[in-house]
């Protein structure tokens, strides 16, 4: 009887661990732009700004603002994370290598870039399923266009979400980042 109770307790603890995996962005592993697996747990304790990016979009110039934001906050436990996606108007047609070259040559991107993914639809990656369904004070649901921004706190939970038109250098964005960094 003791063995059965112990096994049941162990099983229930494992179920709890499995269900808690979906409660933090730190519980996901993704591939960087060169194909190396990156466990997002390495960013635990940092405020993260997840951005779905594209090279041929009217908002592409936001790479400049994202790079400036990264430089401004680099010593404050903040990190921009770029995720190329071709889900909107086929505005990210390039390969990972082409995207990396574009970001480096055109905008001197200094923040981590990841492999091209789907941020919505039937092939949406698990990370973006988590990011777009978590409750936050702004809104949840599908990404509507390129350069949406999702702010994640040091605990890995979604704190704020911004549509494409909110620029990286906006007062609203910086205020949200400052608020999270102060926690």
N, C-alpha and C positions, 0 to 999 in steps of 0.2 A: 504494500500500500504506500509506503514511504517513497519507493522508487517511482511509482505512478504519479504521486503528488509532485515529486521533484521534476519529472519529465513534463508534466502539465505546466508547472511554473516556468520552466525553461522555454517551452513552446509559447506561452503567453508573453514572456519577455521578448522573444524573437519577433512575435507579431507586432509588439509595440515598437520595436526598433524599425521594422519594415515600414510601418505606417508613418513613423516620424521622418522617414527619408524624404517625404514629399513636403515637409514643412520648412525646408531651408535650401537656398540656392547652393549652399556648400556641399550638398549631397549629390551633385551631378559631376560627371566627367565628360569633357568635350575635347575635340581635337583643335589644336591651334592651326594657324594658316599654313604651317609646314607639315601638318599631319600628326604631330606628337600629341598623345593623350595628356590632358591637363585636368587634374582633380581640382575642382573649384574650392575645395576645403583649404587649399593653400592660401586663399584670400580671406580666410576667416579673420575677423577683427578689423577688416577694412570696409569702407563704404564703397559700393560698386555701382557704376552706371552702365547698364546693359543697353546697347544701341544696335538696332538692325540697320545696317548700312548698305549703300549701293553707289556705284561709280558713275552712273548715267542718269542721275535724278536732279530735279530742281533744287533739292535740299543737299546735294553732295557738297556744296560749299561749307556745310556744317562740320566737315572734317577739320577745317581750320579752327573753328570754335572749340571742338572737342579736344584737339591737340593743345590749344591754349589753356583749356580747363585742366587738362592732365598736368601740364607744366605748373600751373598756378597752385594746384593742390597736391603735387607729387610727394611732398614731405609731410603730408597730413593724413596718411592712411586712407587715401582715396585713389580709385583706379577706374578708368573708362575701359570697357570691354566691347570691342567691335565684332559684330556678327554679320557678315555679308549674306544677303538673301536676294533671290531673284523672283520673289513672289509678287512683285508689283510692277506691272508694265514691262517685265523682262529688262529691268534697268540695272541688273548685275549679271551680265552674260559671261563675264570672264572666268578663267580658271583661278584657283587659289594663288598660283604663282603670278598671274597677271594682276590680280587684285592687290597682292602685296607690293608689286612693283609700282602700281598706280599710287597707292597710299604713301609709299616712301618718296617717290619722285615728285608727285604733285603737291602733297600736303605735309611731308616730313612727319608722318604719324609716329608718335612715340608710345602709344598705348598698345596693349596686347590685341592682336587681331586673331580671329578664329576661322576655321574652315567654313565655307559657304554651306548654309543650312536652309531648311524651310521653317519659317516662323509662324506659319498658319497653314490650314488645310489638312488633308489626310496624311501628309508626310511631315507634319509639324514635329520638331524634336521635343523630347520630354522636358528639357529645360524651359523652353518657351511655353509649353503647356502649363507648367508650374507658374512661370512669371505672369502669364496672362489670365490665370484663373484665381490667383491669390487676392484676397480682399485688401483694399487700400483706400485711402480717403478720396481718390480721384475717380477711377473707373477700372473695370475689368473687361475681359472679352478679347476678341481677336485684335491683332495688330491691324491698323487701317492703312498704313503706308510706310515707306522707308523713313528712317531716322526717328522712329518713336524711341522714347527713352524710359527706362524703368530703373528707378533708384532703389537699391537694396541696402539695408542697414548692416552694421557689423555682425549682427546675429544671423544674417542670411535671409531675412524676411523682407518682402516687398513693402516699401514705405510710401513711395510716390510713383506716379506715372504721368508722362507728358507726351502729348501728340507731337507730330513732326514740326509743326509751326513754332513750338517753343524752342528758342535757340539755346545752345549751351551757355552762352554768356548772359542770358537774361537774368534779371533780378530774382525772378521766381525760381529758376534753377539753382542759382548760387545760394539763395536763402534755404532751400530744401537741403542742399549739400551741407551747408554750415550747421544747420539744425541737427542733422544726423551725426556729423563729426563731433558735435558737442556732447553727445550721449555717451 
